[in-house]
Amino acid sequence: MERSNNKALVLTGLLIGLIFAELDETVVSTAMPTIIRELHGLSLYGWVAGVYMLAVTMFMPILGKLADLYGRKRVYLSCMGLFIAGSIVSGLAPSMIMLLVGRGIQGIGAGGLMPLALVIIGETYPLEQRAKIQSLFGPLMILPQLLGPTVGGYMVSHVNWHWVFLINIPIGLTAAAVLSAGMRESRGEGKRSIDWIGAGTLVLSLLSLLLAPVLVDNRGLSWSSPVIIGLLTLFVLLIGLFIRIESRAEEPIIPLHLFRNRNVVVLSMLVFILMLGLMGGIATFPFFAQNVMGLTPTAAGYLTLAFMAGAIPSSIVNGFLITKISYRNLFIVCFILPVFGMMLLSQISVSTTVLYIVISFFVLGLGLGALFGGDNLIVQESVAKETSGVALGTVQLFQSLGATIGLSVFGSLLARHIKEGVAAMADRLPAGTADNIATGGIPQGLAGGLVADIQTIFAESFRNIFYISLIFVIIAFVLCWFLNKGVLVKREEEPAASAEPGTLRG
C-alpha cells in the first residue's frame, strides 16, 4: 500500500459496499413471497437462498488468494462488479432459473467483499485504529437486519420487486467509485501462477458438502439417505485429493502451512464450532416466541436483538483492550458468558417470560462480542502480509460452513423432536394437522388444553436443542485456552530479535 491512501474514503467505500451487500439478503428474503408468486417458482423457493449461500462459501478462500496474488483493490472491485452484474441478472430475470443464475453471480461477488474489506483495512490503518474499526464491523452489520424487512416491504408495495435487486447498481457503483478514489495500491510485475486444479477441486468438494444441507432443507431428504451419504463421502474423497494437490502446487490456493499456525487453526475451529452449535437454535427461536410465548412475528424477530445489545458494547470494549492485554485471556474471560447464556436458554419452558429471554440473549451477546473483529484481527496479525487474504478467507469459510450446516442439522433435529411429540397426540388433533405443526406452527381454533400440550412439546424440543448448543459452547470455551498468549503489538514497537514466542507482530 502507498501512503497516499485517503483513509476516510477507503473506509466509507468499504462500509457502503458491505452494508448494502448484507442488506440485500434481508431485503430479498422479505420480497421472496411476491417474487415467487410472479415467477411461479414455489418449487424452487429454497434454492434462491441456497444458491447464494453456496456461491458465497465456495469462493471465499479462492478470492482471498487471488487478492494476495493480484492486489486487494483490483479483486475487491472485481467482486463488486460481479455483485452488480448478478443484481442486474436477478432484477431483470423473467424466470426462476435466471433468478437463480443471478443470485449465484451475486454470491460469488459477495464471497470476496467481507474478507477483502478486512484485509484492506488491515493494510490502511495502524493496529490500534484497526482494532477499534474492526470491533464496530460486526455491530454495523446488524443495520441491514433492522432495515431489511422495512426496505423490502416498501420496494414490493410501492415500486416493484425488480428494484430489490436493481437498487444495488447505483449503490455498488458509488461504493466502488469512493474506494477507487481513496485507495492507491502498487502492482507487482512478477509472473503469477494460479493453482486452477486445486481451485476446481476445492469448489467441487465444497459443493458436494454444502449440497447436502440444501437438499435436506429443500427436497425433504434425511441425513441418512443414500444421496446425502454419497455427497458427504464424495466430499471426504475430494478434500483428500485437494490436500494432495496443494502439497505439490507451486502457488497453492490454500497454503497448507496456514494449518501449522496455531491461531489460524484454533480460530477456524472456534468459529466453526460456535456457528454449528448456535445458529440453529438462535435462528429458529422466533418460532418458539410466536407459538409458545404468543408474540407477533415482528416482535419475535426483534426479540433476538437483545443479543446485539450485549454484543455491541462488548465488541467496542474488546476493540480497545485487544492491543493492551493478552487476547487469549480476553477470549477466555469473555467465553465464560456464553456458557451461562446457553445454560439459561436450556431451561426455557411454557412459562418463560420475555425478560428472561432478553437477559439470556444479552449475556450470550456480551460474551460473543469478543469475536466481532477480534478473530479477524488476530488472524491478520498471525500470518505474513502476503497470505492475509487467503488466511481470512479460510477462517471465514469455516464460519460459513458451520452456520450453513448448523442451521440445517439443528432445524432437522427440532422438526423431528416436535413431530415425535405431536405424533403421540395425533388422535386428539384434527385430521392432517399433526404433520404441519413442526413447520407451520400451532393452528388456530384448537382447544386450550390441546394448545397447552403442544406448547409443552415445543418447549421440550427447544430445551433439547439448547442443551446440545451448550455442549458446543463449552467446547468453544475450551478451544480459547489453545490460542497463543501474545499481545497484539505494532511491528515498529517490537524488534524481531527480542520477540517472545506467541507474540504477534502487527
N, C-alpha and C positions, 0 to 999 in steps of 0.2 A: 504494500500500500504506500502511496505517496502522501506527503504531509499536506498537500493542497486539498485534502478532503474537506468538504463542508459538512461537519458532523451533524448539524441540525437538519440539513436537507436529507442526508443519508437516513437518519433515524425516522424522519417524517415519511419519506418514501416507503421505508420498510413497514412502518406501522399501518399506513393506509392499505398497502397490499395485503398484509396479514389479517387485519381486522375484516376486510371485505371478503377474503378467501374463506375465513371462518364463518362469516355471516351468510355466505352462500349456502352452507349446509343446512342451517336452521330455516332460512327463507324457503329453500326448495322443499324441505320436509313439510312445511306449512302449506305450500301450494300444491303438493302432490295429489290430493284428492281431486282437485279441479283438473290438473294435467291428465290424470288417469281417465277421468270422465270424457274429456275432449279427444284424447288419442285412443280411447277404447283399449286400454292396456292393463287391465286389472291383473291379468295372469303374470305380468312382468313387473308388478309394483315393487316387490322386494329387491329386484335386481338393480333398480336405479341407485339405491344406496350401496348395494353390494359391489357393483362395477366400480363406483367411485372409490370405495374403500380398498378394493383390490389394487387399483392403479396407484393410489397414494402409497400404500405399503410396499409394493414390489419395487418401486423406483426410487425410494428414499436413499438407500446406500449408493445406488448407481449414479444418481445425480450429485451426491456428495463427492464421489470420486471424480466425476467429470469437472466439478468445480475446483478440486485440488489440481487437476491437470491443466485446465484451460482458463482458470480465473473465475473468481466468485461473481463478479459483476456480469460477465458475459453469460454464464449459466443461469444466474438468477433472472436476468432479463429474458432469457430464452424460456424459462419456466413460466414467467408472467405472460409471455407471448402464447404459450401453449394453453394456459388457463383462459386467456381471452378467446383464443381460437375455439376451444371447447365450449365456451359460453355462447359463441356465435352459432355453432352447430346445434347446441341444445335449444337455444332460443328460436331458431328457425326450423326446428325438427317437425316434419309432417307426420312422423310415426314414432312409435315407442322404440323401434330399432335404432333410428337416427338419434333419438334422445340418449339411448344407452351409449352410442358411439361418442356423442358429445361429452357425456359425463365421464367416460373413460379418458378422453383427452384432457379434460379439466383435472381429473385426478392425478395424471402424470405431472402436470404443471404444479399442482398443489403439493405433491410429494417433495418438491425441492424448495418451496418457499420458506417454511419454518426453519429447517436445519441450516439453510444457507443464510437466512436473515441473522441467525445467532452467530454464524462464522463471521459475517461481515461486521457485525457489531463488535465481535471479539478483536478484529483487526483495525477497528476505527477508534475505539475508546480504550483508555488505560484501565487496568484491572479493577480498581475500586469503583470507578464510574460504571464500568460494565456490570459489576456485581449488583449495583443498585438498579440499573436499567433492566437487566435480565430478571431481577426479582419482581418487576412490575409486568413482565410479559404475560405470565400466567393469569394474573388477575385481569389484565386488559382483555384477554380472550373470553372473559365472561360477558363482555358487552354484546358480542354477536348473539349469545344465547338469550340475553334480555330483549334485544331489539328484533331478533329474527322473526318471532311469531307476529309481531306488530307490522313489520315491513312486508312480510309475505302476505298477510291478510289484506293489507292496503293495496298491494300490487294486484292481487287477484280480484278484489272488489271494485277498485276504481280505475285500473288500467287494463292489463290482461296478463296472463301467466307468462307470456313470452318475455316480458320485461324483467321477470325474476332473474333471467339469465343475461339479457341484453344490457342491463344496467351495469354489469361488470366491465363493459367495454370502455366507457369514459373513465370509470374509476381506476381500472387497471392501467390504462394509458397515462392517467395522471400520476399514479404511483411510480410507473416506470420512468416518466419524464423527470419527476422530482429526484429520484435516485440517480439517474444518469447525470443530471446537472450537478449533484453534490459529490459524487464518488469518482475518484481517479484511481485507476489500477494499472500498473505497468504489466506488460505482457512479455513473458519469456519467449524466446525464439527457438528454443531447443526442440528437437523432434520428440513427439509424444506417441506412445503406443497405447492402444486400448485393448483390454482383455475381453474381446467380444464373446468368445466361447464361454468364459466364466460368467459374463453378464447374462447371456442367454440361459445358462444352466441355473443361475440364481433365480431369474424370473420364473422359469418353469417349476423350480422346486417350491417357491413361494406360492405360485398359482395353485399347485396341487394341494398345498397345505390350507390355503385360505378358501379354496372352493368348498372344502368340507363344511365349515360352519355356514357358508352361504347356501349350500344345498340343504343342510339340515333346517335352516330357517325358512327357506322359500319353496322347498319341494317336499317337506314333511318326512325326510329320511331320518332314520335313527342313527346314532353314533356307532352302533354295532352292525349297520347294514354293509353288505359286501362292497358297494360303491365307495362308501366313506373309508372303510378299512383299506381298500385298494389305493385311494388317493393318499392316505397317510403313509402307506408303505412306499409308494412312489416318491413321496417327499423325502423319506429317510434315504432311499437309494440315490436320489438326485443330490441331496446335501453331501453324501459321502463322495460322489463324483465331483461336486463343486470344490470340496476341500482338497481333493487330489489335484484338480486343475489349478487352483490358487497357489498351491505349494510349488508349482513349477512355472507359473506365469512371471514374465518379466515385470509387468506392471499390474498386479492383481487388483480386481475390483474391490475386494475387501482384504487388505493385507492381513495375513494370519498372525503377524507379530502383535497386532492390536489385542489379541486374546491372551497375550503374555503380560499385558498391562493390567495390574490388579484392579485399579479403579474402573477401567472400561468394563472388565468382566463383572465386577460386583454391581456396578450401576446398571448394566444391562439386565442382570438377574433381578435386581431390586425393582426396576420399573416394570419388568415382565410379570413378576410375582404380584406386585401391587395391582396392576391393571387387570390381571387374570382374576384375582380374588375380590376386587372391589367393584369393578364396573357393572357386573351382572346385578348385584344386589342394589346398588345405588340407582342404576338406570331404570330398574323395574319398580323402584319404590313408589312412584306416583300411582301405580296400580293398587298398592296396599292403601295409600292415602285416600283414594277415591272410594274403594269398595269396603274398607273396614272403618276408616276414620270419617267417612262421609263428606270429604272435601270436594270442591268442584275441580275439574281438570286443570284450570288455570292455577288455583290455589295449591293443588298437589304438585304442579310443576315448579312453582316458585318456592315451595317449602324447602327444597334441596339447596336453595340459595344461602341457607344458614351455613352450609359448607364453605361457601365463598366468604362469608362474613368472618369465619375463622382463618381461612387461607390467606386473605389479602393482607391483614396486619402482620401475620406470621411471616409471609413472604418478604415483606418490606424490612422487617427487623432482621431476618436472616440475611438479606442482601447487605446490610451494614456489618453484620457480625462475621460473615464467612471469610473476610480478608483479615480478621483480627484474632480469631481463635481456631482451633483445630476443627476442620469440617467433619471429621469422624465423630468427635464429641458432640458437635451440633446436631448431627443426624441421630445419634443415639438418644439424646435427650428428647428431641422432637418426636421420634418414633415410638416413645412410650405412650404418647397421647392417642394415636390411632388404635392402639390395643384397648385402651379404656373406652374409646368411642364405639368400637365394634362390640365390646362386652355389653355396653348399654343397648345397642341395637339388637343384640341376640336375646334380649329379654322382653321384646315388644309383645303386646297382647291386644285383645279386642278393646281393652280399656285404656290403651296408651293415649296420652294427650299430645296435642300439638307442641306444647312447651318441652315435653320430654324429647321429642324428635328433633326440635330445634337445638337443644343442648347437645344431643348426641352428634348431630352433623357439625355443629360448631367445634366441638372437641376434635372430631375427625379432621376437619379442615385446618385447625390450629396446628396439628401435628404434621400434616402433609404439606403445609406451606413451605417447608424446607426444600421440597422438590422443585418448586416453581423457580426455574432459573438456576437453582443450586446444582442440580445434577449436570446440566449442560455446561455450566461454568467449570466444574471440576473436570469433566471430560476434556474440554478445550485445553485446560492447563496441564493435563496429564499426558498429552501427546505432542508430537512435533507439529509445527505450524503447517507443514505441507501435507499432513494427514488429518487435519482437524475437521475438514468437510466430511470425509468418509467415516470418521470416528463418531461424529454427531449423528450422521445419517444412520449408522449401525445401531446406536443406542436407541434412537427414536424408532427404528424398525422393531426392536424388541418390545418397546412400549406399545406400538400399534398392534403387534401380534397378540400381546397379552390382552389388550382391550377387545380385539375382534373375537378371539377365541373365548374369552371370559363372558362376553355378552351372550354368545350362542350357548355355551355349555350351561351357564347358570340359568339362562332363560328356559332351556330344556328341562333342567332339574326342577325349577319352580313349577313349570307346567305339569310335570309328571307327579310331583307331590300333591298339587291341587286336584288333578284328575283322579288319583288314587283315593284321596279323601272324599271327594264328591261321589265317586263310584259306589262307595259304601252306603250312600243315602239316595241313590238314583231312584229307588222305588217310591220315594216321597216327593219327587220333583216332577214337573210337567214333562211329557214325552219330548225327547230331543234336547232338553235343556242342559243336562249334565255335561255333554261333550263340549259345549260352548263356554262354560263358566271359566275355564282355565285361561282363555284368551279374551273373552268378551266381557268378563265381569259378572256381577250378580244381576240377574234380570229383574225388571220391575214387577210388582204385583204378587210377590211371594209372601207367605205368612211370616209374621215376626219371628216365630220360633225357628223356621227354616233359615231365614236370613242370618240369625244369630249363630246357628250351627255352621253355615258356610263361612261366615266371618272368622269363626274359630279355626276352621281348616286353613283359611288364608293366613292367619296369624302364625299357626304352627309351621306352615310351609316357609314363610319368610324367616322365622326363627331358625329353621334348619339351614337356610341359605346363609344367614349371617353367622351361624356357628362355623360354617366352612370358611367364610370370609375371615373370621377371627384367626383361624389357623394360618391362613396366608399372610395376614398382617404380622403375626408373631414371627413367621419365617423372615419377613422383610426386616423386622427389628433385629433379628439375629445377624442378618447379612450386613447391617450397618457396622457391626464390630469388625468386619473384614476390610473396611476401607483403610487407606493409608492414614497415618497420624498427622500428616503435614498441615501447614497453614498456607493458604494461597498468598503468594507474595509476588511483587513485580520483579521482572528479570534484573533490572538495574539495581535492585535492593539486595540481591543475593549473588555473590561471586560464585562461579561454578565450583571452584576448588573447595569452598567451605560448605557447600550444600549438604544438608543432612539427608540420609535416606528417607524417602517418603515425602520430602518437601517438594512442592511443585514450583516451577518457575513460570510466571505468567508473562 
